[in-house]
């Protein structure tokens, strides 16, 4: 026991420096990896945007109005089920063309893990397989994932060329990994 006490007294400075270094590594590691996100989740339930009202007439117009047929709902351009990659991910992705000509990505019944800096991408790469391929292809970043669970809408910026975009990817920018992906067939 005396030997241990002498060793501690002799190396007190080393022990203090080592303790500070270990504590610093723990703080930096927690900030980077955010391990508490393994135990957190969030939900959202966004409605599909409604079609614009067709045939509405201003009270100032006294001319004969020809009724226009009601605008049809969104047109599905592609749909696919999510495949898990780095994290368990389920749900469905649908690429929609709205009656006004704009495009929307809808994630339905999404269930995935929480993580730091998770984005929603449209990618030219096929869904599934090795996730490192997504950075090498063309992709459109639609922004941060809104929640880990639920129904979500992502507006595709006007002028975006959607030709050749083959999949939806939940991409963690911080660690360059795909949580999951869905084909748009």
N, C-alpha and C positions, 0 to 999 in steps of 0.2 A: 504494500500500500504506500509506503514511504517513497518507493521508487517512482510510482505513478505521480505522486505529488511533486516530486523534484522535476520530473519530465514536463509536467504541466507548467510549473513556474518557469522553467528554462525556456519553454516555447510559447509563452503567453502571447507575445506579439504575433507569432505565426498563427496561433489559434484564432486570434481576433481577426486577422486579415483573411484567413480561410473562412471564418464565419460570415464576414461581410461579403466575400465573393460568392458563397453559396446562396445567401439571401438575395443578392443582386441577380444571380442566374434564375432563381425562382420567380422574381418579379418580372424580369424580361420574358421568361418562358410563358408566364401567365398572360402577359400582354400580347404576345405573338399568337399563341395557340388558343387562347380563350377557352380553357377546358370546361368552364361552366356551361358553355353552349351545348354540350352533350346532354344536358338536363333541362334545356329550355325549348319551348316551341311557341308558335303564334298561329293565329287563325284569321282568315278573312273570307268573306262571302260576297263578292261583287256580282251584281246582276249583269247579264249581257245587255249592252247598250240597246235601247229601244230604237226602232226604226222611226224616221221622221214622219210626221203626220202628213199624209197625202191628201190633196184636194181641199186644204183649208183656204178660205177666201177672206179677204179683208172686207170690212163693212163699207169702205169707201168705193169699192168697185161695184158699178151697177150693170156692167156688161154681162152677157150670157156666159156662164161658166160651164165648161165641159168637164165632167167628172173624170178624173184620172184614176186608173185602177190603183188600189192600195199597193204601196211598195212592198215587195217581198222582203222576207227577213234576210239575214246574213247568208252568204253562200260559202259553203265549206270548200276551201281550196286544198286542204291537207289535214290529216288527222293521224294520230298514233299514240300508243300506250308507252308510258315511261318505262325504261329499263334501268335498274340499279347499276351504278358504276362504283364510285368510291364509297358511297353511302346508300342505304336502302331508300329507294325513291319509287313511288307509285303514282298513278293518275293518268290523265289523258291531256294531250295538247291538240288544239285545233287552230289552224290558220284560217281566218275568216275574211271575206270581202264584205264590207257593210254596204247597205243600199246607197250611201252617199259616195261610194267609190274608195273610201279609205280602207286600210287593212288593220286587222287586230289579231293578236295572239291571245287565245283563251286557254288557261290551264284549269282543268276541272278535276275536282276530288284529289288535288295534289296532296301528297304526304311525303315529306322528306325530313332530313336532319337540319338543324340550325348550324350555322357556321359563319365565320367572319368573311365579309366581302363577297357574298354569293350573288351572282348576276344571272340574268336570263339572256341567253344568246340564241339567235337563229344562226345556224351554221351550214356551210356547204358540205361538210363531212357527214358520212353516214352515221346513224345512231349506233351506240354500243361499241364494243371492242375496246381497244386501248384508248384511254382518254387524252393522252398527250397529243394526239393528232389534231385536236380542235384548234389549237393555236396556229397550226400551219395552214389551215384553210381560211376561206373568207368567212367572216362572221359579222353579225349586226348585234351590238350590245343594246338591249332594251331597258337596261337599268337594273337596280337591285331587286331581288326577289322580295315581294311584299310580305309574305308570310310562309311558314313552313307547311301549313295545311290550308285547304280550302279551294275556292274558286276565284281566279284572278284574271284580270284583263291587262294587256300590255299593248299600247298603241304603237303601231309600226310607223316610223316617221314618213311623212309624205315624200315621194320621190325615191323611196328605197326600192331598188331592183330586187324583187323577191325570187326571180328566176334563178334556179340552181341552189336555192337554200333547201337542204334536204332534212334538217333535223332541228330540234329545240334542245338546248343544253343548259342545265343548271351548273354554272361554272364558278368555282371559288378562285377569285383573282389572287388572293393572298398566297395560296399554296399551289396554284396552277393545276387543279384537279377538277374533274367532272363529278358532281354528286350523282347525276343521272341524265339520261337523254331519251328523246322520243323521236321516232321517224315521222316525217310529214308526207305520207303517201296518199 
